[in-house]
Amino acid sequence: MDSVSIKQLRDNLAQLIEEVAIGGKSIEVTKFGKPKAVIVPMNTDVRRKIKRDWTMLSDEKTKLKQLATLVIGSVSLKNHPEWGSKRKITRWVRKIRSEWD
């Protein structure tokens, strides 16, 4: 495996990426002579996994937004009369916090 410093990587990034992607070799990245990272070619399985993970995260984000909309919609002064004024909200928060202790 070839080894390059961070400065060499910075100066030759495009060329080194091509060597990894097309040549299929890995490159170790060092800082002050100590290994810090490895650049490896991305194979098809890795690409599929990344795409699947992003899709799953996107689906979860959508579900979370829907849940937040439901929760926010259920919170109002009608179902929480203790929130009728700033003073009442302050009292309510203090009461809830004291119950946590």
Secondary structure as UniProt FT lines:
FT   STRAND          2..5
FT   HELIX           6..11
FT   HELIX           13..23
FT   STRAND          27..31
FT   TURN            32..33
FT   STRAND          34..39
FT   HELIX           44..74
FT   TURN            77..79
FT   HELIX           81..83
FT   HELIX           86..100
//
